[in-house]
Amino acid sequence: MDSLTLPELLACVEKRWSPVIGDPSIMGWATVAAYALAGCLALYASRVRRRDRRFWLFLGVLLLALCINKQLDLQSALTATGRCISKLQGWYDERRAFQAKFIIALLGISTLVLSIALYRMRRAFHRVGLALIGFAVLLTFVAIRAVGMHHFDAVIRMELGGMRMNWILELSGILLILVNAIYAIRGRRKRRKHSRGAADPNMPFNRNGH
């Protein structure tokens, strides 16, 4: 296996990837806006829902990171780096075996992360179930994109009713988290309002109806 220097690697990656807007289409920017909105609401939910604070904080940070990544397309940089390493070190022809191991490892990590999240939040599933499902959908989508193999790319580029599968997967995951965050915020506000009203001595009726 040939030796590899950092300047050689950077030069190779630069030919294959550059930090430009990855998807300047209307749907691309709409997805960026959806990520940003869902991320901000998740962070707000982390302040409102104390019992689920860590979960919402994690989701908020993740969504804002994916928002930034959406147009920088950093997973393409990762794919380009892998291809450059394989070519410069002379094992490009055997890359399929490495890709298979990478896919297995990625799926294993994704499954582990999701399993831990489901276990930790099992008692709160009635409060964050939609967000957990949305997180699972996004995790699957990110894993597929990170693999960067042609047959996976072909699947997510398929169209269903005029919509690409990557749009459906990505936006449905974001939407589920967004809806759950709104529900958590509104539910908490309603409970606060109800508790304040019940404890207010200036209310026209007390608990006994007098």
N, C-alpha and C positions, 0 to 999 in steps of 0.2 A: 504494500500500500504506500503510495507516494506521500511525502510530507506536505503539509498545508500551512501556508503563512496567512496571517490576517489580511495584509494588503491584497493578496491574490483573491481571497474570499470576498472582500468588500468590492473589489473591481468586478468580479463575476456577478454578484448580487445587484450591483448598480446597473448592469446591462439588462437585467431581467425585471427589476422593480425600481420604482421611484415613488416618493411620497406625493402623489397627485390625487385629485378627487376621483375616488373609485367608481362612483355611480352618480353622475350629475343629473340624472333623470328626475322627473317629478316624484316617482315612487321612491327613488333613492333618498331624496330630501324629506319626503313624508315619513319615511322610516326613521331617519335621523331625528325628526321632530317627535315622533312617537317614543323613541328611546329616551329623549331628554325629558319629555313630560312624565313618562312612567317612572323614570329615575328620581325626578324631583318629588313626585307624589309618594314614592316609596320612602324617601328620606323623611318627608313630612310625617308619614305614618309611623316611622320609627320614633318620633317624638311624641306622638299621640298615644300609640299602643305600647305601653311600657312592658307588658308581658311578652310581646313579640318584637321588642326593640332590636335585638341583634339580627334577627331574620330580615326585617325590613331594611336595616342599615346595610347589611350585606347585599341585598337585592338592589338597593339604590346605588351603591358604589359600582356594582357589576353593570347595571344598565347604563350608567353614565360613561363607564369605560367602553362598553360596546357602542355607545353613541359616537364617541371619538374614533373608535376603530372602524366604524361603518364606512367612512369616506377615506380614511387612510389605508384601509385594506391591508392591515398588518399580517393577516394570515397568509396573504400572497407573498409577503416578504419571507415568512417562515418557510413556505414551500420552495421559493427561489433559493433560499439558503441551503435547504436540504439537497436540491438538485445540483447546486454548485459544489457542495462538499463531495457528493458522489462522483461528479465528473472530474474534479481536480484530484481526487484520491484514487481514481481509476476503477471504481466499482459501480459505475452507472448501469452497466448491463445487468447487474445482479440486484438492482434497486427494488425489484418486486418483493423479494424476500424481506428486505428491510421495511418496506411499506406495510407488508402484512403484519410484522411485529409491531410497528408503530400504531397501526389501526387497533390491534388487540390491546396494546397498552393504553391507548386513548379511550377506548370503550370501557376498559377496566377502571380507569380513573374516573370517568364520567359516571359509571354505575356506582362506584364507591361514594363519590360526592353526593349523588342523588339519594342513595340509601341512607347515608348519615343524616342528610337533611330531612328525609321522611321519618326516620327514627326519632330525631331530636324534636320534631314538630308534630309527632303523632297525636298528642293530646290537644294540640291547637289546630288540628286539620279542619275543623268546622269554621275556623276563623281565617286560615291562610291556605285552604285547599286549592282554590283557583290559582293563587300565586305559585304554589308548588308545582302544579301541572304546567303552568306557563314557563316556570324555570326549567322543567324537564324538557319541554319543547325547544327552548332556546339552547339548552345544553346539547341536545341532539343536533340541532342546526349548526352550532359552532363546531362540533366535532366533525360533522360531514364536510364543512368548508375547510377545516384545518387539514383533513386528510389530503385533499387536492388531487384525488385520482379521477381520471377522465370519466369512468362509468358512474361515479358518485355525482360528479358535476353535471352529467347528462340527465340524471334523475331530477335534481333540484332545478334544472332549467326547463323541465317539461312544463307545458301549459295546461291548466284546467279551467275551462270557462273564460279564457282570455287572461288568466292570472298565472304567473309563474309559480312553481311549487316553492321556490325560495322565498317569494313574497308571502305566500300563504303560511308557511312554517314560521317565518320570522315575525310577521305581524300578528299572527294568532297568539304566539307566546307572549308578545308584548301586551296585547289586548287583555289577556287573562290576568296578568299582573296588574295592569292599570285598573281594571274593574275591581279586583280584590282590594287594591289600595284605597280606592274611592269608598268602597263599602266599609273598610276598617275605619277610615277617617270620619265618615258620616255616622256610623254606628256609635262611635265613641262620643261624638258631639251630642247625639240624641240622648244617650245615657246621662251625660253631664247635665243637659238641660232638664231632663226628667227628675234627676236627683235634687237639683237646685229648686225646682218647682215644688217638690214634695217637702222640702225642708224650709220653705219660705213662710214665715209666720204671717205675712201680709196677704197670703192667698185667701180668696173669699171663703173657702171651705177647708177645714182641717181633715185629718184622716177619718174622723168619726162622722164627717158629713155635716158638722155644725159650724 
